[in-house]
Structures are given as C-alpha cells and as structure tokens.
Amino acid sequence: MDVTITGRRIQVTDSFREQVARKMAELDSRVDKVIRAEVQAQAETRGSGEAVRVEITLIGKGPVVRAEALADDKSQAFDEAFDHLKIRLKKAQDRRRTHRNLRKVGFVEPAIEVPVVPAPVAEAVPVKKVGGLEIHGDGPMVVREKLFWSAPLTLAQALDEMELVGHDFFLYVDADTSLPSVVYRRKAYDYGVIHLKLTTAA
C-alpha cells in the first residue's frame, strides 16, 4: 500500500511520518484491494485556539473508505481517525461475512408469512359548515369560529387587553380610525400594529 502524507497550513514532521507509516503497516495486512492511502493534516481554528484535522482515505478496487478526527495536535487527531477507520473496516468485514454465509450452498432463507389484513370498510364522511366553508371529515383544514362583542378601543387599550389575555396578538377596531386592526408582539418589548383599510370589492 502506498501512503501519501500531506499537510495544509501545518508542517509534517519526521516523527509524524513514522507514526503514520507504523500504523498503516498494521492496517496493510487486514485490508484487501487497497492500492493507496492518503493522510492529510490540516490546521483549523477552533474557538479561540488552534486544532488539527486529520483525514485518512483508503483508495483501491473497492469502495473508498474515509475517516477523520479533530484534536489539539496532529498525532492525537491521527490516532483518533485511525481508530474510526478500523471500526468502519471491521463493520464492513462483518457485513461481508454475513453475506457470504447467506450464499452458502443449501441455505434457504425462511419464508415470512405476511398476514392478510382485510380492507377497511369505508365509512360515510361527515360534512359540516363552519364560517361559510364546507369541512369534510376532520380535515386537513380545521376551522374554529368565534364571535366576540367589543367596543372600539384605542391602541393603549388594545395593548392592555392583549397583555391581560396573554396572547401575542389582539384583534380590535381602532377607536380613532374605525379600522379593523391587529396589535402584535415583536422582539423584546416592541409592538407592531396592522390596520386593515376596506376597499370596494372588484
């Protein structure tokens, strides 16, 4: 297996190269069809300090295998990435072993009985009228109609009413303009007001 080591914004020392070569030699006897391994160390900013991300990529005739880790130094990051890589390789080997056992001569996968569930009997869908709309069944539209009696209010009165009911908005008729209006809560202690001006229908 050919091993390529590169560094981005970081110096690749001889001790790091020896560490990588020693670990990858352990791996060489375990994996099949791997032609090349690429190890990349890259310096990154993490919070107020520096960190190193190490990525290991195995390239060969089979699928590409990759693992990475982020640590305070490149040696620690490589060890963690190498551990992740071994775990992934072991899981892949276990899956292949299971599939080989299923393909053995004479192995017949047991049949699974699927219970037959009778089709549900269609029931009549109730229809109701709410606010001039026809609602079939329970939805998907759910409409609840409410009617409140209220005298025209000033903006200050509407704010008081909204705070008393604990809502984020309050619908009222403005006492000064006679327009339908909505006061609503914004961020912090700010409020917004929407006035609806009526026009002649087209």
WOVEN-V613599 format. One record per residue. N is the residue number from 1. RES is the residue in one small letter. SS is DSSP state (2 for helix, 1 for strand, 0 for the rest). Layout:
n=[N,N]
res=[RES,RES]
ss=[SS,SS]
This chain:
n=[1,2,3,4,5,6,7,8,9,10,11,12,13,14,15,16,17,18,19,20,21,22,23,24,25,26,27,28,29,30,31,32,33,34,35,36,37,38,39,40,41,42,43,44,45,46,47,48,49,50,51,52,53,54,55,56,57,58,59,60,61,62,63,64,65,66,67,68,69,70,71,72,73,74,75,76,77,78,79,80,81,82,83,84,85,86,87,88,89,90,91,92,93,94,95,96,97,98,99,100,101,102,103,104,105,106,107,108,109,110,111,112,113,114,115,116,117,118,119,120,121,122,123,124,125,126,127,128,129,130,131,132,133,134,135,136,137,138,139,140,141,142,143,144,145,146,147,148,149,150,151,152,153,154,155,156,157,158,159,160,161,162,163,164,165,166,167,168,169,170,171,172,173,174,175,176,177,178,179,180,181,182,183,184,185,186,187,188,189,190,191,192,193,194,195,196,197,198,199,200,201,202]
res=[m,d,v,t,i,t,g,r,r,i,q,v,t,d,s,f,r,e,q,v,a,r,k,m,a,e,l,d,s,r,v,d,k,v,i,r,a,e,v,q,a,q,a,e,t,r,g,s,g,e,a,v,r,v,e,i,t,l,i,g,k,g,p,v,v,r,a,e,a,l,a,d,d,k,s,q,a,f,d,e,a,f,d,h,l,k,i,r,l,k,k,a,q,d,r,r,r,t,h,r,n,l,r,k,v,g,f,v,e,p,a,i,e,v,p,v,v,p,a,p,v,a,e,a,v,p,v,k,k,v,g,g,l,e,i,h,g,d,g,p,m,v,v,r,e,k,l,f,w,s,a,p,l,t,l,a,q,a,l,d,e,m,e,l,v,g,h,d,f,f,l,y,v,d,a,d,t,s,l,p,s,v,v,y,r,r,k,a,y,d,y,g,v,i,h,l,k,l,t,t,a,a]
ss=[0,1,1,1,1,1,1,1,0,0,0,0,0,2,2,2,2,2,2,2,2,2,2,2,2,2,2,2,0,0,0,0,0,1,1,1,1,1,1,1,1,1,1,1,1,1,0,0,1,1,1,1,1,1,1,1,1,1,1,1,0,0,0,0,1,1,1,1,1,1,1,0,0,2,2,2,2,2,2,2,2,2,2,2,2,2,2,2,2,2,2,2,2,2,2,2,2,2,2,2,2,2,0,0,0,0,0,0,0,0,0,0,0,0,0,0,0,0,0,0,0,0,0,0,0,0,1,1,1,1,0,0,1,1,1,1,0,0,0,0,0,0,0,0,0,0,0,0,0,0,0,0,1,0,2,2,2,2,2,2,2,2,2,2,2,0,0,0,1,1,1,1,1,1,0,0,0,0,0,1,1,1,1,1,1,0,0,0,0,0,1,1,1,1,1,1,0,0,0,0,0,0]
